[in-house]
Each structure stands twice: as C-alpha cells, then as structure tokens.
Amino acid sequence: MYSLMKAGFLYLVPSFMLFTVFLFYKTVRTAYLSKYITDMQGTLATFVDIENFTYLFTSPAFLTSAKATVLFVLYTVPIGVILALCLALFANSKLRENRFFRKLFSSTIGMSVVASSVIWMFMYNPTIEVINYFLIAIGYSEIQWLLDPSTALIAVSIGSIWMNIGFCFFILLGGLQNIDSQLYESASIAGVSGAYKLRKIIIPMLLPTLFFVITVSFINAFQAFGQIEILTKDGPIESMTTFVDSIYKDTFINYNIGSESAILFFCIFIVTIAQFKFVARKLYY
Amino acid sequence: MKRVELKEVRKSYDRRTDVLSGIDVTIEPGEFFVLVGPSGCGKSTILRIIAGLENVTGGELRIGGKRANHLLPSQRDLSMVFQNYVLYPHLTVQENITFGLHVKRLSKAEQKQRCLETAEILGLTDYLKRKPKEISRGHRQRVALARAIVTHAPICLMDEPLSNLEAKLRTKIRSEIRGIQQKLGMTMIYVTNDQTEAMTVADRLMILNSGEVQQIGKPLHIYNYPVNTFVASFIGARPMNLIEAEVNGSSLIVDEWTVPMSDMIDLIGKRKRVMIGVRPENIRAARQDEPGFDVTVANVEVQGTETLITFHMGSSDQWIARLAGQWNLEVGKSLSIYIEDQHLCFFDTSSSQRIISHAEKLANFRGDLSGEYTAYRNKVEGLEQAVGRVNV
C-alpha cells in the first residue's frame, strides 16, 4: 500500500514541478513583492506590509485606471459576445452561401493586434476620416474620436470588439453546431416560435460555450494593451490608462515593482474569487 | 383520425439519383403502419417527408385529404418520436412533456392536466420532477412517447424508437406502444429495421429496399406470400431458405436432391432454372414411410421448444431447419429431411419475383377489388358527410 502511494506521488512530480516553476512561485513571489517598496534599480528596499494597497486605493491614478478598465470591459464584453452570437446564429443555418460568411466573420482571428489597431487608427484619423465621412454624410458633425476624452474609450472599445468578434464567433458557431439538430426538428414539429426556440433550447444548450466565451473575453478585455497603447498613446489625459497600462508604466518606466505587484495581486485575487464563484455553480447539466 | 396518402413520391438530394423512387401508399386512419427495411433503404426519409422535415422532390403527399407537400411541420397536426429520444437535457421530465403545448393555446392548468394524464398512462408520475439524465433509458424513451401522446395529434410518427433499448425492454415497450395506439386510435407510422418488431405490431407493413417499395400488406400475408426473394429472406426470424435448381423434364435438380414436379409443372412453365424457397419451419425430419433427403448436420442450436439445425445444401448455401421439440443431434451426423410440395415457393431466377399460380392471382385480384371498393365507399361517405354539413 505504502509503495503504491509512493508510486502515485512519483507520477505527480513532473506536473507539480511545472506548476511550481511557472505558477506557484510567481504567485507567492507576487504576494511577497506587494509588501515591499523598491528603489530605482528595482531591488527591494523596505517592508511596508499593506501600505502598497492602502496607497493604491487612495491614489487617484489607480482609481481612474480602475474606472477605465471596468468601463472598457463593460463596453466590449457584453456587446462583443452578443454580436458574435447573432452572427453565429445567422451563419449556422445550412445554406451553402454560409460557408462564405463563416470565413468572413471569423477572419479577424488571424489579425494581429497591432495590424488591426493601425487599421482602426486610419478609420478614426482626423485627416483620412473614414468614419467622420459617413457621419457627415448622414448629417452629424465630425468628432475627434481619439482625442476627445468622452469618445476615446468608446472608439477604442469599438475597435476591440471588432478584433475579438472573430474568435467569439468561431467558438460560438462550434457550440451551435454541437447541438443535436433533431432538437430543432422536434421543436419545429411542436411549432414553437423562433424566439421561444432561442430562449428555451439554444441559449440553455449553449450555456457552457457562452460561459467559456465570456470568460475569455473578460480576460482579453482586462489584458487589452496593444490597441489602447497604439490608438491613444495614453490618450487624452489619463482617462485611457487601464490596469495593464499602469502596470507596464509603473514597472518599466517608474521601476515601482511593489505597487505594480499589488495591482497584479489584486487582479489575480478578484479573478480567482470570480472563478470559484462561477465554476462552483452547476453550469453543466 | 387522419389518412396519409403518398402518390408517386420521389426524393432526390442531388437531382440525379433518387433516394426514393415513386412511393405509392395510402395509410388508413387509425392504422398501425410499419415501414421496414435494411438500413439505407429510405424508410426514415419517407417518415421525415411525412413530418415535413424533408422536401418532396416529386409526387404528392396528402394528409387528411389535403395536399401537404408544402405545409410546415407544425401545420401537419402530427407528433414524432425520434430514435435517440431527443429530450431537452436542461428541462425536467414534466417540462419536456409539455414543451410547445402553449402553441396549441392550452392554459397552464390544461397543460398540467394533460401532462399528468399522459404520465399516468406511461408510468412516469414519479419522475416528473427529474432531469432526463437522472432517469433510465427505458424511462427516457417513455418520456419521448409521452411527448408525442400529450399533443393529442391524430397522426404519430416513430423513427426506430426502440433501437437503443435492450431486448427485454424493447418487447415490453413495443407492446405498450401498440396498446396506447389502439386505445387512442391514432394513425401510427412506425419505422424499424427489426422485422420481428414489424411483424408483431403492424396492422400493415411496407417493405422497402434501396428506395423502392417491395411489398405492402398484412404481416402474415407477406410472410406467407412474399413477392420476391428479398422479402422472403428479409421477413421471418430466420430467412427463407433459397437455392437455385435446374429444371430437368418433370423434376427439379439441386445437386443430389431431386424434386419430382407434380402440379407445379404449369407454374414453372418453360423456365430452365428456378429458385426454390422453403421456410425453416416447413422442413421436418422424414418419417419412415416418406422419401426423405439425407443432409449432413453442420450445427445444432437447441432452444427448448424447438431446435435449429444448420446443414449444407448444394455447394455453398447453408440452410436452416426448424424442428419442433428438442433434438440431440451430433454435428457431422446425417439427417433425413422432408418438405411437403405445398410449402415450396418458386422464384424467377432473373427477376427474383415469385412465380404466382393463377389461383393466387385471382385471389389477389379479388383482394385488390375489395380494397378499391373500400376506398370508393370511404370517398362516398366523405362526400355524404360534406353534403350533410352543407345542408345543415
């Protein structure tokens, strides 16, 4: 019995080592760093316990970046997922022409963040004015999309939604095609309406996939960096600085590893709690 | 209750090859009609066409006297049970049963009432609050049946509903389905690839092979008078034994076996070769005074009330004899068998069609006439009712 246990643990060693090197150590180290102040070289200077955290929650810079992040997530995730779901529902029917739409809708998967950001930069660019051109054509006055603090976040969100939609569409379409077509046939014999079908069959059956897509979109939105950096170059004042942005600046520009770690730890903490809360709920029937 | 008529119905997916070629059948109201055939013969396609899940390429489909080619599935007033139950996994048994009933403008109370009635019939009352994955396969199948019954649709379609169940349960639910159908008087169209199932439940059955109707009729009639070798070997727990024989003067010759022809000589006519068919139960051990034919026993299956004996006939064909009682024969020993003339069937070697005597032709013709007469009378009655309604 004892030797059997020993063998069992032996099998666990490789994965345990991998986790230690790439996960446990980093997490513990982050927690450790968050309790120190660093000097200009980035070495640890003084132990300050929770001061980094109290500093964070009173710092207006952090609070604006928190607000920007939350707003960015709220703008991009629900709209992006709903749009992707609509496209997937549209492309899921058996029409042969749909092969074309499937390729079209999922084409943004292959685009790099930088390339798509550049495209959107041209779209918003005040001198090229693709979007403003249309706005003026339908009778609105032109907007300085990326310079105006009130529209910059929205403008970046629109671009981000466009970048993420291909991936969401792809996964949701896969989920839709996994639903047994006889469920629809049975419903069509019963004669229920399309909305009822969507509410009572498609959404519940798609829930695991939807959950996955929403989670990944959340992660993507929280991690969004490239498009914000490129499109706004920090944007109008600080309205566009998100978490990742401020981590980047604190670490590599201000060499302030301690408070950066505090932010990171805070983020991981929130995400972990959220995950436990959702995963514990039974999503799978 | 409604009649379902298919007239020259054709189906093709690529517009070149027909999956179904000219299906012609009338399914009477309240009838238990079984479509049977090997997999890929088009039986499920016919069912899906009737349900409206597939389009008709050519021909006409009439339901309850009305042309239904382009009606939506929900407008055809029918219910359907699928092969793999198709229950909604996230809904309880009760919600599954009542799914879509609101379309029929039933109040919540009525829905519940109907659900309880149906659950009572199928013995599901204790499971109404459970999810499909929490009940056994047999019960899941019952839920699928309940869903079909609860709509009170006059026509019920079933697509191999029992193929996922084990043998014992299959027999049980089979007889339950038959009982419910008779009780409610609905028109049942039932697809299966199991000939035993087809024989035991059907009022009439239709045998299909590669998209073509082979034979339509009452189970026993088909069993006794198969129209061709396909039907002969498909229907019956053990297929009909078949072997090709040479016609030599007034006798048929199969290797060493010689069958003297008496009154069947007219039947065979000028043919040089002919296919002989015998049901396994019509082969018996020869009595002392009978001119038996000696065969070598290749295998013996004693099944309590009967014994199945396999032996070689001719060079390659294996025949099966089904002898009543228990026979303790040894493999390799010889057995003298005897077949009465009246039990021999003959098939044309080129067309595979059964060679039919004039007497039988006449009987079939009378049968056809009486069928036409019934159809005619139904039509007249229908017209009379319509006229009556107009007068009132």
Boltz contact constraints between the chains, C-beta under 6 A:
constraints:
  - contact:
      token1: [A, 182]
      token2: [B, 82]
      max_distance: 6.0
  - contact:
      token1: [A, 182]
      token2: [B, 86]
      max_distance: 6.0
  - contact:
      token1: [A, 183]
      token2: [B, 86]
      max_distance: 6.0
  - contact:
      token1: [A, 185]
      token2: [B, 53]
      max_distance: 6.0
  - contact:
      token1: [A, 186]
      token2: [B, 86]
      max_distance: 6.0
  - contact:
      token1: [A, 188]
      token2: [B, 73]
      max_distance: 6.0
  - contact:
      token1: [A, 189]
      token2: [B, 73]
      max_distance: 6.0
  - contact:
      token1: [A, 189]
      token2: [B, 80]
      max_distance: 6.0
  - contact:
      token1: [A, 190]
      token2: [B, 100]
      max_distance: 6.0
  - contact:
      token1: [A, 191]
      token2: [B, 74]
      max_distance: 6.0
  - contact:
      token1: [A, 191]
      token2: [B, 103]
      max_distance: 6.0
  - contact:
      token1: [A, 192]
      token2: [B, 100]
      max_distance: 6.0
  - contact:
      token1: [A, 192]
      token2: [B, 103]
      max_distance: 6.0
  - contact:
      token1: [A, 204]
      token2: [B, 90]
      max_distance: 6.0
  - contact:
      token1: [A, 285]
      token2: [B, 89]
      max_distance: 6.0
  - contact:
      token1: [A, 285]
      token2: [B, 90]
      max_distance: 6.0
